């Protein structure tokens, strides 16, 4: 602590650094040893002021006439108690007790003090001496009152405030309750008024505003009551800011303070900073200018000059600064009314808010993988309060627990900066791939600061980016097998949020499953497998040596969808993958859309016979299924083979020259030539010798001709009406062997689940429609689809309801449907008429011995018939 006696003020200066980060309380101790804790109201009422005068000090000032000072002759003594604690509840506070005495004198008849938080007037009271033998000659009632009056000390009785509209009188107790400070001694009367008091008036003089309180104080002194003028006035304005200069003007001889006076004489004009008077030489060295004319005293101070200081200010959330200087003016004058008056003015002047640009410096040490950011510089009155990281606000100790390293550094001029260090691998650091082997590490944190003592807060967003050459890009290995293209991507450290795309199609597990693609990711590798004949494969070349097929994959940013990495695999596949030459003379050929023919409409492909069109069309392929004896197929013989030739063609509208031509050949080996004599002969009755084998068959009833949705078991018995058709499908479920061919033998209906029950209604006989039925059964062709892998394993037929009308009456009962089937091996030459099964009930080839084949029977659920659909 540093003690100073400054005229009628005592100042105790504390080190702000010592009390940094601590909560303070001030108390004054009276002569009885009782400590009175100060708040703002009590300090203004009793003549105490606490200020943070600059960056490094805290000031306590006490008036010589303060409430708890002890005055003895010309010496006043003040005792204060200072408590410091790290918590606002002041627990575990350390206490400091200090007593100081100052000599003050001689005193003027009237003394006025303008402090930061109060105005004070002290007036010497002149009491006439009693005339000798006065009591002896006085009336009897005076003599009776005198001993009592003499016994009482001098005291104030009441105060009368003079306002433009009225006069208001307050008793001492009421004035004290209203916040006014009143006390008297044997020689002086003191009135202290807070700047916020209700009786303060604003009066202008020479363009400068004054806070004025006009009052008369009545006090009792021995046996008389006297009145003292206790008017006080203090300038509240007078500061102008032009050309980087502060101009402070104080009018002289303010009328409320010089009422009735006609002549004035300046006795003393002194000025200074922080209550220290400055000589003319000191002012010149600081470039201060003090002028005094007939009407006013004026000081000019360059902004930023020695003696003042900058303090942090916040306006609309923006950081700025104000230059502040504590000026001091003492003016003593003498007039013919009041005698000698001393006017002491303590004036804190601060410049308007000026925004400050804050420096944020990225000092990251990439070799240690540590982001290092310096924020500042700040003035000493700023402290870091908290950090907001990814939307979560953390106090500084909490942020440190989350891996942040935070410390402040001080500079020689008292300013400071904050340094924040964060490991590059901290969860809050955003990592983003930039290019080549570069990754961008982004620190995005918002710092909240608080100023002292004003407790204003402001935020500083800190967004810094550091580029580090540590990116490991994903790599790829591509290969093909006989039927698929494969890409195996090894993850790097930048593609955690990258998404696989084929063209603009996002390859998700669900999307891959839809197209029968394989997509697997084990965290380190992403494996993708796509069949050769797929919508997302590009066909780029076609030669007898092979078909060049390519799969292109792009990894895109999961947020911006920007392309990050392109991969591809290209392979040659055998043309045999496109064609099947079945032993029964059926040809299945798949034509592919080449990259070079962008306008090719795959659905318009035809064979030589342009009436032959594809049975299955996808985005990239068209599949034809036809017999070698149809569609313009040309047959050729030589000594060892028999070949069938055709071609897939595409014609642009109005042009007879094909722009797409895919020739294909089916060759069959000729093992022997046999002369066969044909003659017409009635076919013998069919005779089937059962073979051995394990079959799984199904007979399903479908809801529509599209054969897309069968009736489920829970829907039986199915109700049907007279005008409706029944759509049946017989399927070989097991074994799944492309060499096997399912053929229908007989199909019939019964009114019970037993296949042999009577009566029976024949539907198919020897694989043919029932000729006796006027509503013949209709066969439907089975083609390749996503559901049908082997079309030769299925047979579909349609039955009209009129088949079950007897004597013009529909059978309104449950019927069950049954079929017997024959399974043939298409790789073996048939030696009898059962395989392949063709409907020709009249004439067949010459009878040959029957060979054993696989046979089976299958039944459906119940169908309930109704006449009309109501």
GIMO-V57951 format. One record per residue. N is the residue number from 1. RES is the residue in three letters. SS is DSSP state (alpha for helix, beta for strand, coil for the rest). OMEGA is omega in whole degrees, -180 to 180 (999 if undefined). NEAR is the number of other C-alpha atoms within 12 Angstrom. Layout:
N/RES/SS/OMEGA/NEAR
N/RES/SS/OMEGA/NEAR
//
This chain:
1/UNK/coil/177/23
2/UNK/beta/-176/18
3/UNK/beta/177/23
4/UNK/beta/173/24
5/UNK/beta/-175/28
6/UNK/beta/-180/25
7/UNK/coil/-178/31
8/UNK/coil/179/41
9/UNK/beta/171/39
10/UNK/beta/179/37
11/UNK/beta/173/38
12/UNK/beta/-177/37
13/UNK/beta/-180/30
14/UNK/beta/177/31
15/UNK/beta/179/20
16/UNK/coil/-180/27
17/UNK/coil/179/19
18/UNK/coil/-177/17
19/UNK/coil/-178/25
20/UNK/coil/180/23
21/UNK/coil/179/20
22/UNK/coil/175/25
23/UNK/beta/-176/25
24/UNK/beta/169/33
25/UNK/beta/179/33
26/UNK/beta/175/36
27/UNK/beta/173/35
28/UNK/beta/-176/40
29/UNK/beta/-179/27
30/UNK/coil/-176/22
31/UNK/coil/178/18
32/UNK/coil/180/12
33/UNK/coil/-180/16
34/UNK/coil/179/14
35/UNK/beta/179/21
36/UNK/beta/-179/24
37/UNK/beta/-175/23
38/UNK/coil/164/29
39/UNK/coil/-175/20
40/UNK/alpha/-178/24
41/UNK/alpha/-178/26
42/UNK/alpha/179/31
43/UNK/alpha/180/37
44/UNK/alpha/-178/37
45/UNK/alpha/-172/39
46/UNK/alpha/174/39
47/UNK/coil/178/46
48/UNK/beta/179/44
49/UNK/beta/176/38
50/UNK/beta/-179/33
51/UNK/beta/167/31
52/UNK/beta/-168/31
53/UNK/beta/176/37
54/UNK/beta/-174/31
55/UNK/coil/-166/31
56/UNK/coil/-175/25
57/UNK/beta/174/27
58/UNK/beta/-176/30
59/UNK/beta/168/30
60/UNK/beta/179/39
61/UNK/beta/178/44
62/UNK/beta/176/49
63/UNK/beta/177/46
64/UNK/coil/-180/40
65/UNK/coil/-180/43
66/UNK/coil/-170/39
67/UNK/coil/-170/36
68/UNK/coil/178/35
69/UNK/coil/179/33
70/UNK/beta/-176/28
71/UNK/beta/177/28
72/UNK/beta/-173/18
73/UNK/coil/-178/17
74/UNK/coil/-179/19
75/UNK/beta/175/24
76/UNK/beta/-176/29
77/UNK/beta/179/34
78/UNK/beta/177/41
79/UNK/beta/-180/36
80/UNK/beta/175/37
81/UNK/beta/-179/29
82/UNK/beta/177/35
83/UNK/beta/180/29
84/UNK/beta/-179/28
85/UNK/beta/178/22
86/UNK/coil/179/18
87/UNK/coil/-177/16
88/UNK/coil/179/15
89/UNK/coil/176/14
90/UNK/coil/175/18
91/UNK/coil/179/16
92/UNK/coil/-178/14
93/UNK/coil/172/20
94/UNK/beta/-174/19
95/UNK/beta/178/19
96/UNK/beta/-179/21
97/UNK/beta/-178/22
98/UNK/beta/178/25
99/UNK/beta/-178/29
100/UNK/beta/180/30
101/UNK/beta/180/30
102/UNK/beta/174/31
103/UNK/beta/-179/24
104/UNK/coil/179/23
105/UNK/coil/-9/20
106/UNK/coil/-175/16
107/UNK/coil/180/25
108/UNK/coil/178/29
109/UNK/coil/179/30
110/UNK/beta/179/38
111/UNK/beta/-180/42
112/UNK/beta/178/42
113/UNK/beta/175/43
114/UNK/beta/178/41
115/UNK/coil/-178/42
116/UNK/coil/-172/33
117/UNK/coil/179/34
118/UNK/beta/171/44
119/UNK/beta/-176/45
120/UNK/beta/174/49
121/UNK/beta/179/50
122/UNK/beta/-175/41
123/UNK/beta/176/37
124/UNK/beta/180/29
125/UNK/coil/180/30
126/UNK/coil/-179/20
127/UNK/coil/179/20
128/UNK/coil/179/12
129/UNK/coil/179/12
130/UNK/coil/178/15
131/UNK/coil/-179/10
132/UNK/coil/-179/9
133/UNK/coil/-180/10
134/UNK/alpha/-176/15
135/UNK/alpha/-178/18
136/UNK/alpha/-178/15
137/UNK/alpha/-176/12
138/UNK/coil/176/16
139/UNK/coil/-174/12
140/UNK/alpha/-177/12
141/UNK/alpha/176/13
142/UNK/alpha/-179/18
143/UNK/alpha/178/18
144/UNK/alpha/-177/15
145/UNK/alpha/-171/18
146/UNK/alpha/-179/22
147/UNK/alpha/-179/15
148/UNK/alpha/179/14
149/UNK/alpha/-180/19
150/UNK/alpha/-178/17
151/UNK/alpha/-178/12
152/UNK/coil/178/16
153/UNK/coil/177/19
154/UNK/coil/-180/26
155/UNK/beta/177/31
156/UNK/beta/-178/37
157/UNK/beta/179/30
158/UNK/beta/179/30
159/UNK/beta/176/39
160/UNK/beta/178/30
161/UNK/beta/-179/33
162/UNK/beta/178/25
163/UNK/coil/-176/22
164/UNK/coil/-176/14
165/UNK/coil/-172/9
166/UNK/coil/171/12
167/UNK/beta/-178/16
168/UNK/beta/-179/22
169/UNK/beta/178/22
170/UNK/beta/170/26
171/UNK/beta/-177/22
172/UNK/alpha/-178/25
173/UNK/alpha/180/18
174/UNK/alpha/179/18
175/UNK/alpha/178/29
176/UNK/alpha/178/28
177/UNK/alpha/180/16
178/UNK/coil/176/23
179/UNK/coil/179/29
180/UNK/coil/177/40
181/UNK/beta/-175/39
182/UNK/beta/168/41
183/UNK/beta/-177/37
184/UNK/beta/174/32
185/UNK/coil/179/27
186/UNK/coil/-173/23
187/UNK/coil/-173/24
188/UNK/beta/172/32
189/UNK/beta/-177/39
190/UNK/beta/173/45
191/UNK/beta/-179/51
192/UNK/beta/-172/50
193/UNK/beta/174/47
194/UNK/beta/179/40
195/UNK/coil/-177/33
196/UNK/coil/-176/24
197/UNK/coil/-176/27
198/UNK/coil/-174/19
199/UNK/coil/-179/32
200/UNK/coil/177/29
201/UNK/beta/177/29
202/UNK/beta/-177/25
203/UNK/beta/-178/25
204/UNK/beta/175/22
205/UNK/beta/-179/26
206/UNK/coil/178/20
207/UNK/coil/-179/17
208/UNK/beta/179/23
209/UNK/beta/176/22
210/UNK/beta/166/32
211/UNK/beta/-173/33
212/UNK/beta/169/39
213/UNK/beta/177/40
214/UNK/coil/-176/36
215/UNK/beta/172/34
216/UNK/beta/-177/30
217/UNK/beta/177/39
218/UNK/beta/178/32
219/UNK/beta/-179/37
220/UNK/beta/177/26
221/UNK/beta/-176/32
222/UNK/coil/-174/24
223/UNK/coil/-180/27
224/UNK/beta/175/25
225/UNK/beta/-177/21
226/UNK/beta/179/24
227/UNK/beta/-179/25
228/UNK/beta/176/34
229/UNK/beta/-178/33
230/UNK/coil/177/40
231/UNK/coil/179/42
232/UNK/beta/179/46
233/UNK/beta/180/44
234/UNK/beta/178/46
235/UNK/beta/178/40
236/UNK/coil/178/34
237/UNK/coil/175/25
238/UNK/coil/180/29
239/UNK/beta/176/29
240/UNK/beta/-176/25
241/UNK/beta/-180/22
242/UNK/beta/175/15
243/UNK/coil/177/12
244/UNK/coil/-179/16
245/UNK/beta/174/24
246/UNK/beta/176/33
247/UNK/beta/-180/29
248/UNK/beta/-177/39
249/UNK/beta/178/36
250/UNK/beta/177/45
251/UNK/beta/178/32
252/UNK/coil/174/35
253/UNK/coil/-179/34
254/UNK/coil/-172/32
255/UNK/alpha/180/23
256/UNK/alpha/180/28
257/UNK/alpha/-177/37
258/UNK/coil/-179/27
259/UNK/coil/178/18
260/UNK/coil/-179/16
261/UNK/coil/-179/20
262/UNK/coil/179/15
263/UNK/coil/-176/16
264/UNK/beta/176/26
265/UNK/beta/176/24
266/UNK/beta/177/26
267/UNK/beta/-176/18
268/UNK/beta/170/19
269/UNK/beta/179/31
270/UNK/beta/-179/31
271/UNK/beta/180/38
272/UNK/beta/-178/37
273/UNK/beta/178/33
274/UNK/coil/176/34
275/UNK/coil/176/32
276/UNK/beta/179/24
277/UNK/beta/-180/24
278/UNK/coil/176/26
279/UNK/coil/179/18
280/UNK/alpha/180/18
281/UNK/alpha/179/14
282/UNK/alpha/178/19
283/UNK/alpha/-179/26
284/UNK/alpha/-180/19
285/UNK/alpha/178/16
286/UNK/coil/-180/23
287/UNK/coil/171/22
288/UNK/coil/175/32
289/UNK/beta/177/28
290/UNK/beta/179/32
291/UNK/beta/-177/23
292/UNK/beta/178/23
293/UNK/coil/-175/17
294/UNK/coil/-171/14
295/UNK/coil/-172/19
296/UNK/beta/172/24
297/UNK/beta/-175/30
298/UNK/beta/174/30
299/UNK/beta/175/36
300/UNK/beta/-177/34
301/UNK/beta/175/41
302/UNK/beta/178/30
303/UNK/coil/-177/29
304/UNK/coil/-177/23
305/UNK/coil/176/24
306/UNK/coil/-179/23
307/UNK/coil/176/32
308/UNK/coil/-180/29
309/UNK/beta/176/34
310/UNK/beta/175/35
311/UNK/beta/-177/38
312/UNK/beta/178/40
313/UNK/beta/-180/35
314/UNK/beta/178/27
315/UNK/beta/-179/19
316/UNK/coil/178/13
317/UNK/coil/-178/16
318/UNK/beta/180/23
319/UNK/beta/177/32
320/UNK/beta/-179/28
321/UNK/beta/175/29
322/UNK/beta/175/26
323/UNK/beta/-176/32
324/UNK/beta/176/34
325/UNK/beta/-180/35
326/UNK/beta/-178/33
327/UNK/beta/-177/40
328/UNK/beta/180/34
329/UNK/beta/175/39
330/UNK/beta/-178/35
331/UNK/beta/175/35
332/UNK/beta/177/32
333/UNK/beta/-179/33
334/UNK/beta/176/27
335/UNK/beta/-175/24
336/UNK/coil/179/16
337/UNK/coil/-172/19
338/UNK/coil/-176/30
339/UNK/beta/-176/26
340/UNK/beta/177/29
341/UNK/beta/177/36
342/UNK/beta/-177/37
343/UNK/beta/180/43
344/UNK/beta/-177/42
345/UNK/beta/174/40
346/UNK/beta/-172/36
347/UNK/beta/172/35
348/UNK/beta/179/36
349/UNK/beta/176/38
350/UNK/beta/-178/32
351/UNK/coil/178/33
352/UNK/coil/-179/25
353/UNK/coil/176/21
354/UNK/beta/-176/19
355/UNK/beta/-177/17
356/UNK/coil/174/21
357/UNK/coil/-175/15
358/UNK/coil/-179/22
359/UNK/coil/173/19
360/UNK/beta/-173/24
361/UNK/beta/178/23
362/UNK/beta/180/27
363/UNK/coil/-173/22
364/UNK/coil/176/27
365/UNK/beta/-173/18
366/UNK/alpha/179/24
367/UNK/alpha/177/16
368/UNK/alpha/-180/15
369/UNK/coil/-178/22
370/UNK/beta/173/27
371/UNK/beta/-176/39
372/UNK/beta/-177/34
373/UNK/beta/175/34
374/UNK/beta/-179/29
375/UNK/beta/-180/36
376/UNK/beta/34/32
377/UNK/beta/176/28
378/UNK/beta/170/37
379/UNK/coil/-176/37
380/UNK/coil/-176/37
381/UNK/coil/-179/36
382/UNK/beta/177/38
383/UNK/beta/174/35
384/UNK/beta/-175/39
385/UNK/beta/-179/29
386/UNK/beta/179/27
387/UNK/beta/175/32
388/UNK/beta/-175/28
389/UNK/beta/180/30
390/UNK/coil/175/16
391/UNK/coil/-180/12
392/UNK/beta/-179/16
393/UNK/beta/-178/19
394/UNK/beta/171/23
395/UNK/beta/-176/22
396/UNK/alpha/179/27
397/UNK/alpha/179/18
398/UNK/alpha/179/19
399/UNK/alpha/178/30
400/UNK/alpha/178/19
401/UNK/alpha/179/13
402/UNK/coil/175/23
403/UNK/coil/178/23
404/UNK/coil/176/34
405/UNK/beta/-173/25
406/UNK/beta/173/30
407/UNK/beta/-178/22
408/UNK/beta/178/24
409/UNK/beta/-177/22
410/UNK/beta/179/17
411/UNK/coil/-173/15
412/UNK/coil/-179/10
413/UNK/coil/178/15
414/UNK/coil/179/22
415/UNK/coil/-177/24
416/UNK/beta/177/24
417/UNK/beta/178/30
418/UNK/beta/180/36
419/UNK/beta/-180/29
420/UNK/beta/179/37
421/UNK/beta/-179/35
422/UNK/beta/175/38
423/UNK/beta/-180/29
424/UNK/coil/-177/32
425/UNK/coil/177/21
426/UNK/coil/-178/23
427/UNK/coil/-176/18
428/UNK/coil/178/24
429/UNK/coil/180/29
430/UNK/beta/180/27
431/UNK/beta/-178/28
432/UNK/beta/178/33
433/UNK/beta/-178/34
434/UNK/beta/-179/27
435/UNK/beta/178/19
436/UNK/coil/180/18
437/UNK/coil/-176/19
438/UNK/beta/170/20
439/UNK/beta/177/28
440/UNK/beta/176/26
441/UNK/beta/-175/36
442/UNK/beta/172/32
443/UNK/beta/-179/36
444/UNK/beta/-178/28
445/UNK/beta/177/32
446/UNK/beta/-179/28
447/UNK/beta/176/34
448/UNK/beta/-179/31
449/UNK/beta/178/36
450/UNK/beta/180/27
451/UNK/beta/179/27
452/UNK/coil/8/31
453/UNK/coil/-172/28
454/UNK/coil/178/16
455/UNK/coil/173/18
456/UNK/coil/-180/26
457/UNK/beta/175/28
458/UNK/beta/-177/27
459/UNK/beta/178/28
460/UNK/beta/175/29
461/UNK/beta/179/21
462/UNK/beta/178/29
463/UNK/beta/180/24
464/UNK/beta/-177/28
465/UNK/beta/177/28
466/UNK/beta/179/34
467/UNK/beta/-176/29
468/UNK/beta/179/28
469/UNK/coil/-180/22
470/UNK/coil/-177/25
471/UNK/coil/173/23
472/UNK/coil/-176/22
473/UNK/coil/175/27
474/UNK/coil/177/29
475/UNK/beta/-172/24
476/UNK/beta/170/27
477/UNK/beta/-179/22
478/UNK/beta/178/27
479/UNK/beta/180/26
480/UNK/beta/167/27
481/UNK/coil/-175/19
482/UNK/coil/-173/20
483/UNK/coil/-173/22
484/UNK/beta/170/30
485/UNK/beta/-174/36
486/UNK/beta/170/35
487/UNK/beta/176/37
488/UNK/beta/-176/29
489/UNK/beta/175/34
490/UNK/beta/-177/25
491/UNK/coil/171/27
492/UNK/coil/179/24
493/UNK/coil/-178/24
494/UNK/coil/-170/34
495/UNK/coil/-179/34
496/UNK/coil/-178/27
497/UNK/coil/177/21
498/UNK/beta/-176/30
499/UNK/beta/178/31
500/UNK/beta/178/39
501/UNK/beta/167/31
502/UNK/beta/-168/29
503/UNK/coil/178/21
504/UNK/coil/-177/17
505/UNK/beta/-179/19
506/UNK/beta/-177/22
507/UNK/coil/176/33
508/UNK/coil/176/21
509/UNK/alpha/-179/21
510/UNK/alpha/179/14
511/UNK/alpha/179/18
512/UNK/alpha/-180/26
513/UNK/alpha/-180/16
514/UNK/alpha/-177/16
515/UNK/coil/180/23
516/UNK/coil/175/22
517/UNK/coil/176/28
518/UNK/beta/179/25
519/UNK/beta/-178/26
520/UNK/beta/179/23
521/UNK/beta/-179/20
522/UNK/coil/-180/13
523/UNK/coil/178/14
524/UNK/coil/-178/18
525/UNK/beta/173/21
526/UNK/beta/-178/33
527/UNK/beta/-179/30
528/UNK/beta/177/39
529/UNK/beta/-177/35
530/UNK/beta/178/39
531/UNK/beta/-179/28
532/UNK/coil/179/38
533/UNK/coil/-177/37
534/UNK/coil/-179/30
535/UNK/coil/-174/29
536/UNK/coil/175/34
537/UNK/coil/177/36
538/UNK/beta/179/37
539/UNK/beta/-167/33
540/UNK/beta/180/23
541/UNK/beta/-177/24
542/UNK/beta/178/27
543/UNK/beta/178/17
544/UNK/coil/180/16
545/UNK/coil/180/13
546/UNK/beta/179/20
547/UNK/beta/177/29
548/UNK/beta/180/28
549/UNK/beta/-177/39
550/UNK/beta/174/35
551/UNK/beta/-179/36
552/UNK/beta/-179/31
553/UNK/beta/178/38
554/UNK/beta/171/31
555/UNK/beta/-177/37
556/UNK/beta/176/29
557/UNK/beta/-175/23
558/UNK/coil/-179/20
559/UNK/coil/-176/15
560/UNK/coil/-176/13
561/UNK/coil/174/19
562/UNK/coil/179/20
563/UNK/beta/180/25
564/UNK/beta/-175/29
565/UNK/beta/179/31
566/UNK/beta/177/25
567/UNK/beta/176/29
568/UNK/beta/173/30
569/UNK/beta/179/32
570/UNK/beta/-179/30
571/UNK/beta/173/30
572/UNK/beta/179/30
573/UNK/beta/180/30
574/UNK/coil/176/23
575/UNK/alpha/180/29
576/UNK/alpha/177/23
577/UNK/alpha/-176/23
578/UNK/alpha/-171/31
579/UNK/beta/172/29
580/UNK/beta/175/27
581/UNK/beta/-174/30
582/UNK/coil/-179/27
583/UNK/coil/-178/26
584/UNK/coil/178/27
585/UNK/coil/177/26
586/UNK/beta/179/25
587/UNK/beta/174/31
588/UNK/beta/-178/34
589/UNK/beta/178/40
590/UNK/beta/176/39
591/UNK/beta/-177/45
592/UNK/beta/179/45
593/UNK/coil/-178/41
594/UNK/beta/-179/31
595/UNK/coil/-174/20
596/UNK/coil/-180/15
597/UNK/coil/-173/22
598/UNK/coil/-174/15
599/UNK/coil/-178/17
600/UNK/coil/175/27
601/UNK/coil/-171/26
602/UNK/alpha/-178/32
603/UNK/alpha/-178/27
604/UNK/alpha/175/31
605/UNK/coil/-180/39
606/UNK/beta/171/37
607/UNK/coil/-180/38
608/UNK/coil/170/26
609/UNK/coil/-171/20
610/UNK/coil/174/22
611/UNK/coil/-180/18
612/UNK/coil/-176/26
613/UNK/beta/-176/28
614/UNK/coil/177/32
615/UNK/coil/179/29
616/UNK/beta/-178/26
617/UNK/beta/171/30
618/UNK/coil/-178/25
619/UNK/coil/-175/21
620/UNK/coil/-173/29
621/UNK/beta/172/32
622/UNK/beta/-176/39
623/UNK/beta/177/35
624/UNK/beta/173/41
625/UNK/beta/-175/36
626/UNK/beta/178/33
627/UNK/beta/-179/26
628/UNK/coil/-179/33
629/UNK/coil/-176/19
630/UNK/coil/170/23
631/UNK/coil/176/27
632/UNK/coil/-180/21
633/UNK/coil/179/28
634/UNK/beta/-180/24
635/UNK/beta/178/22
636/UNK/beta/179/19
637/UNK/beta/161/16
638/UNK/coil/-171/14
639/UNK/coil/-174/13
640/UNK/coil/-174/14
641/UNK/beta/170/18
642/UNK/beta/-175/22
643/UNK/beta/176/25
644/UNK/beta/-177/31
645/UNK/beta/174/29
646/UNK/beta/178/35
647/UNK/beta/176/32
648/UNK/beta/-173/43
649/UNK/beta/172/35
650/UNK/beta/179/34
651/UNK/coil/171/25
652/UNK/coil/-178/19
653/UNK/coil/178/14
654/UNK/coil/-178/8
655/UNK/coil/-179/9
656/UNK/coil/178/12
657/UNK/coil/-177/12
658/UNK/coil/174/23
659/UNK/coil/178/22
660/UNK/beta/-177/30
661/UNK/beta/180/24
662/UNK/beta/180/30
663/UNK/beta/179/26
664/UNK/beta/-175/32
665/UNK/beta/171/29
666/UNK/beta/-179/32
667/UNK/beta/178/26
668/UNK/beta/-180/26
669/UNK/beta/177/16
670/UNK/coil/-177/15
671/UNK/coil/179/12
672/UNK/coil/176/11
673/UNK/coil/-176/11
674/UNK/coil/173/7
675/UNK/coil/-177/6
676/UNK/coil/177/8
677/UNK/coil/-179/10
678/UNK/coil/172/11
679/UNK/coil/178/12
680/UNK/coil/-179/12
681/UNK/coil/178/14
682/UNK/beta/177/15
683/UNK/coil/174/21
684/UNK/coil/176/21
685/UNK/coil/-178/16
686/UNK/coil/178/23
687/UNK/coil/-175/19
688/UNK/coil/175/25
689/UNK/coil/-176/17
690/UNK/beta/174/18
691/UNK/coil/-178/17
692/UNK/coil/179/12
693/UNK/coil/179/16
694/UNK/coil/-177/16
695/UNK/coil/170/26
696/UNK/beta/-175/22
697/UNK/beta/174/33
698/UNK/beta/173/30
699/UNK/beta/-175/36
700/UNK/beta/174/38
701/UNK/beta/-177/40
702/UNK/beta/-175/28
703/UNK/coil/-177/23
704/UNK/coil/-178/20
705/UNK/coil/179/24
706/UNK/coil/-180/19
707/UNK/coil/-179/28
708/UNK/coil/-175/18
709/UNK/coil/179/16
710/UNK/beta/171/26
711/UNK/coil/178/26
712/UNK/coil/-178/17
713/UNK/alpha/-178/16
714/UNK/alpha/-177/10
715/UNK/alpha/178/16
716/UNK/coil/-1/20
717/UNK/coil/179/20
718/UNK/beta/180/27
719/UNK/beta/179/27
720/UNK/beta/-177/33
721/UNK/beta/-168/25
722/UNK/coil/-173/26
723/UNK/coil/-177/20
724/UNK/coil/176/23
725/UNK/beta/177/28
726/UNK/beta/-178/38
727/UNK/beta/-176/33
728/UNK/beta/175/40
729/UNK/beta/175/44
730/UNK/beta/-175/43
731/UNK/beta/171/41
732/UNK/beta/-177/39
733/UNK/beta/-179/27
734/UNK/beta/2/21
735/UNK/coil/177/20
736/UNK/coil/-175/22
737/UNK/coil/-177/21
738/UNK/coil/180/24
739/UNK/coil/-176/22
740/UNK/beta/-179/32
741/UNK/beta/180/37
742/UNK/beta/177/47
743/UNK/beta/177/41
744/UNK/beta/176/44
745/UNK/beta/177/38
746/UNK/beta/172/33
747/UNK/beta/-177/40
748/UNK/beta/180/40
749/UNK/beta/176/36
750/UNK/beta/179/30
751/UNK/coil/174/28
752/UNK/coil/-178/24
753/UNK/coil/-180/22
754/UNK/coil/-180/22
755/UNK/coil/-176/26
756/UNK/coil/-177/19
757/UNK/coil/179/17
758/UNK/coil/-1/16
759/UNK/coil/178/16
760/UNK/beta/176/24
761/UNK/beta/-178/32
762/UNK/beta/177/32
763/UNK/beta/174/40
764/UNK/beta/178/35
765/UNK/beta/-178/29
766/UNK/coil/179/34
767/UNK/coil/-178/36
768/UNK/beta/177/28
769/UNK/beta/177/31
770/UNK/coil/-177/24
771/UNK/coil/-177/18
772/UNK/coil/-179/15
773/UNK/coil/-178/23
774/UNK/coil/177/16
775/UNK/coil/-170/20
776/UNK/coil/176/24
777/UNK/coil/-179/31
778/UNK/beta/177/24
779/UNK/beta/177/26
780/UNK/beta/-178/20
781/UNK/coil/178/21
782/UNK/coil/-179/27
783/UNK/coil/176/27
784/UNK/coil/173/25
785/UNK/coil/178/17
786/UNK/coil/-180/15
787/UNK/coil/-174/15
788/UNK/coil/178/21
789/UNK/coil/180/18
790/UNK/coil/-180/26
791/UNK/alpha/-179/33
792/UNK/alpha/178/35
793/UNK/alpha/-177/39
794/UNK/beta/170/38
795/UNK/beta/-179/38
796/UNK/beta/178/36
797/UNK/beta/-174/36
798/UNK/beta/-179/33
799/UNK/beta/177/38
800/UNK/beta/-177/27
801/UNK/alpha/-179/36
802/UNK/alpha/178/29
803/UNK/alpha/-174/35
804/UNK/alpha/174/41
805/UNK/beta/177/23
806/UNK/beta/-180/13
807/UNK/coil/179/9
808/UNK/coil/180/11
809/UNK/beta/178/16
810/UNK/beta/176/23
811/UNK/coil/-179/25
812/UNK/coil/179/21
813/UNK/coil/-180/24
814/UNK/beta/175/25
815/UNK/beta/176/36
816/UNK/beta/-175/36
817/UNK/beta/-176/41
818/UNK/beta/175/40
819/UNK/beta/170/41
820/UNK/beta/-174/35
821/UNK/beta/176/40
822/UNK/beta/180/42
823/UNK/beta/-177/45
824/UNK/beta/175/37
825/UNK/beta/-175/29
826/UNK/coil/-179/27
827/UNK/coil/179/19
828/UNK/coil/177/18
829/UNK/coil/-178/17
830/UNK/coil/178/23
831/UNK/coil/177/20
832/UNK/coil/-175/27
833/UNK/coil/-178/35
834/UNK/coil/-177/42
835/UNK/coil/-8/35
836/UNK/coil/-176/30
837/UNK/coil/176/32
838/UNK/coil/179/23
839/UNK/coil/177/24
840/UNK/coil/-172/18
841/UNK/coil/-176/25
842/UNK/coil/-175/15
843/UNK/beta/175/18
844/UNK/coil/174/23
845/UNK/coil/177/24
846/UNK/coil/-177/19
847/UNK/coil/174/23
848/UNK/coil/-178/17
849/UNK/coil/-179/17
850/UNK/coil/176/21
851/UNK/coil/179/25
852/UNK/coil/175/23
853/UNK/beta/175/34
854/UNK/beta/179/31
855/UNK/beta/176/31
856/UNK/beta/177/35
857/UNK/beta/-177/32
858/UNK/beta/-177/34
859/UNK/beta/178/33
860/UNK/coil/173/39
861/UNK/coil/-174/33
862/UNK/coil/174/31
863/UNK/beta/-177/34
864/UNK/beta/-174/27
865/UNK/beta/176/32
866/UNK/beta/-174/25
867/UNK/coil/-176/22
868/UNK/coil/177/14
869/UNK/coil/-178/11
870/UNK/coil/999/7
//
